[in-house]
Amino acid sequence: MIIWFTGVPGSGKSTLSEKLAQVVGERGYSVHCVDGDTFREREKRKNTFSREEIIANNLRIIEYIQSISEKYDVIIVSVISPFQETREKARELFGQNLREIFLDCPRDVLIARDPKGLYAKALRGEITNLIGFSPLSPYERPEKPDLMIQTDKVYVDSAIVTIMDSFFHGNT
């Protein structure tokens, strides 16, 4: 199973993926996490976050997941993946093995959370292409995610219970 977290920066992708990996691992599943930031650093690619570069990076992540998918029971992906076309490509390749989770969060909460200081930089004009914040870098909300979690309304543990109940038949 591939669990694909998508959402704008600060929506909780890394937090939920790390906690989910812990819970899934404790249940006896072999699990591997793919974090968009870590993947980009590992690839040593400088990304200007243009549409083309974002799509190319997301396609590299999909290829990587393909190459390791037989090795793990669960692969947890946390990547912004702002474009519907790359999420659809993942769906085409992985079919029923893919579970897309859209993490939704209001802009004011994202600005208040701002774990990496990205929104503060965007507000000061230091970042002009913050995905989902800048008009230059839109985030296309998923059309039909398998699950949507409003991360401003639920605690991490509650979100994990929802995910486990939805995709692991309540094995919490």
C-alpha positions, 0 to 999 in steps of 0.5 A: 500500500502506498499512502500519499500525503498531499497538501500545502507547506505546513499542512502536516504532511511530515508530522502525520507521515512520521507518526503513521510510520511509527504506528504502522511499524508497531503493527508489524508492517514493513514501512518506508517513508519518502519525504519530498524535502529529503528526497530533493536533498538526496537527489542533490538537485537545485529546484527553483520550484517552477511548474516543470521542475516540480512535476519532474521531481514528483515523477522521480519520486513516483519512479523511486516508489515503483522501484521499491514497492515490492520491498515494503508492505507500506510506503508513506509519501509526504510531498506537496505534489501540487499538480493534479496531473502528477497525482493522477500519474501515481494513481494510474501506476499504483491503482488500488494500492494508492491511498491519497490523503489530502491535508487541508488547513486554512491559510491563517493557521498555516501562517501561525504554524509556519514550522519552516518560516516559509510563510513569514518569508513569503509575507516579507517578499523573500519567497515569491513562489511559495506553493499554494500561497503565491499566485505564481505557484498554485496548489491544485486541490485534489479532485477525489482524494481517498481521505481528507483531513482538516489538520486545523480541526484534529489532533495528530493521534485522532488523524492517525486513528482515522487513517488506520480505520480507513485503510487498515481496517481499524488496526489501531 
